[in-house]
Amino acid sequence: MQKTNYLIPKEHQHYKAIEEAFSPMLELLVQQPKKNFSLTVPANVVSSKETAFINEIVMLAQHKKEWVHRMLFGIKLKFQKSPDSEEIYEDGEWQIEKDIQLWIRKVGEGIPVSCFFLQEWEARYLCITGDIFADDRMKILDYRDDGRLQLETTVEDQRVIIDRIADASKMFLFYCHPSGFDPKQAIEAILAEFKIPLEFEMIKEMYDEEVRNGIFIHAIARK
């Protein structure tokens, strides 16, 4: 496979179809005064664990600096309750559904940088820890004043979370490189949100070392 600086390069056989499907939406977002981008996920998409549509939006956004900027912490996920109903889960409901927890985690497994584009903190957490939540390995200790949870998990799972955040942050550096978007503030925000005992400079050093050792990413769009 050819080396590429893009998750999906323009030469990829499916790039044109993805661009035609999603670039008008991304251009419209750029023109909006505020980030206001919601995606409603059908119930059958969750049950089938299909994540291609959101993965392709993230892959395409890499090609323009203004797209990355507009998408950053911008996607608000909504979830249909059942295939036979147009009813949507309220905030506070979808977060505890195991199928949704695992679906959001699959989004993160497919493209680790996806956590940088999700608007709600619960979605970002599940993008990293959805499998841990679904397996009941995350204990809720308390509810904080800001509406977030005080959580407890095992030392082993804490290490898994740290590794996943570090990998997502390194990949975000790689993701932002072609467009020239500065990822520092976003990475620092994620590290702080997850209380990861790493500084941006440490992430950057690990990234630089891996680049020197020949890290590269294959195009991962539709096969």
N, C-alpha and C positions, 0 to 999 in steps of 0.2 A: 504494500500500500504506500501511496505517496505521502510524504510529510506535508502537514498543513498547519497554518496558524488559526484556522477556523474550525468550529464544530461541524459546519457544513460549508465547504468552499463553493464559490460560484460555478465551478466546473462540475460539481456533483450532479448526477443525473436527475435528482429530484429538486435541485435548488430553484429552478424556474417556477415549478408548481407551487412550492412553499412561498416564494416571493409574491406570486400572483394572489395567493390566498390571504396572506397576512400583511403585506407591506402597506396597503391602503389603510388598514386599521392602525398600524404604527405611525404612519404619517399624520393621521387624524389626531392621535394622542399628542404628537409633538405640537400641534396647533392649539390644544386645549390649555386654558390658563391654570388648571389644576390637574393633578394626577387623579383620574377617575376612570378606572379600568376594572370592570368586574367580569368574571367568567363564570357562567353557570354550568356545572358539571352534571350531565344526565346520570340517573341512577344506574343505567346499564353500562355506562362507561366505567363507573366505580366498580361494579360487580365483575366486569371483564378485565379490570386492571389495565385499561388502555390509557396511555399517557402521551401518545404521539402528538396530539394537537398542541398541548402546552409545551412540550419539548421543542417542537418546531418553531413556535413563537420565540422562545428563548434563543434558539440557534440563529434565527434570522436577525434578531435584534443586535447580535454581535457585530453586524456589518456597518452600523452607523453609530457614531458617538452620541448623537441626539436620541437615538432609539434606546441605547443603554441607559442614558440619563433619565428618560421618561418612564422606562419600565422599572427602574430601581425602586424596590419596596412598594411597587405600584399595583400588583395584581390582587384584587379581592376575589377570593373564591366563594362561590355559592353552590349549594348542592341540592339537587332534586331528591325528594323523599322516596319516590317510587316511580317506576316506568309508566304506571297508569294514572299518575297525578301530576299536576303542574305545581303542587305545593313545594315550597322550598324550606329547608331547615332554617330555623332562626339561629342567630349567633348564640352560642352556648349549648346548642343541640348537636350540631354536626361534629363538634370537637370530641365527643365521647363515643362516636360510632366507630367500632373497630375496623369495618371495611373502609371507611374514609381515612382513618389513621394510616392504614396500610397503603391506600392509594396515594396519599400525599408522600409517604416515604418512598414509594416507587418512583414518583416524580424526582425526588432527590437522588435516588440510586441511578436513574437514567442520566441525569445531568446534575451533578452536585452543586453547581452554581445557582440552581433554581431557588434556593433559600434566599438569595439576595433580591429576588424579584417578587416575593410574596408580601402582601401588605400587612396582614394580621400576624401578631407574634405567635399565636397558636399554630398557624399554618407553617411558619418558619420552624418552630420547635418540632412539629410533626414531620416536616421535610427531613429532619436529622434523626428524630427519635421515634417515628411512628411505629416501627416494629417493636420497640421497647415498651411503648405505651400499650400496644395491642396485646402484648404478652404479659401484661400486668406486672412488669418489672420496675415501674416508676410509681413511687408512692407520693400522694399529695399530703403534705404536712400542714399547710395553711394557705389561706387566701390573703394576698397582700393588698394594701390600700389602693394600689394602681390597677387592681383587677387581675393581676397575674398570680400564678401559683408558686408556692414554695414547695419544691420537689426534692425527693430523695431517691437515690438509686444505688446500685452496688458499685464498688470500686472498679470492678471489671467493666461495667457499662459506662461509667464515667470516662474511662480510658477510651472506649469505643467512640463516645461523643466527642471527646477532644480530637481524636484522629480524624473523625468525619468533618469536623469544623476546619481543622488544619488543611485537609485535602480540598475542601470546598473553597477555602480562602486562596490556596495556591492556584487552583484552577481558575479562580476569578481574576487573579493577576494575569494569567495566560489569556483569558477571555477578553480582557480589556485592552490588551497590548495592541492589536491591530487598529482599533479605532482611536487610540490615544486617550481614552477615558481614564481619569485618575481614580483607582479603586480604594485608595487608602482609607478615606472616611467610612466607606461602607464596610470594609473589613474590620476596622476598629469597632464599629457599631455592633457587628455580629459577635466579635470576640467578647465585648462587654456584656451583650445580652445573654450569652450562654455562660458568662463568668469563666471563660477559658484562660488559664494561666499562661498566656502567650501574648507578646507584643507584636505589633505590625512588623517591626524591624526583624523579629525572629522569623515570621512567616516569609518575609521578603528574602532573607538569607537562605532559608530552605528551598524556596522557589528558584533562586539564582543558582544554587548548587545543582538542583535537578535539571535545570536548563543546560548547565555546563556538561552534565552527564548525558545529555541527549534526549531529554523528555520531549515527547511530541504527542499529539492527539490525532487519531484517525477521524475522518468524517463518520458520524454515527446516525445519520438520517435514515429514512426508510431503506430497507435492504432491497 
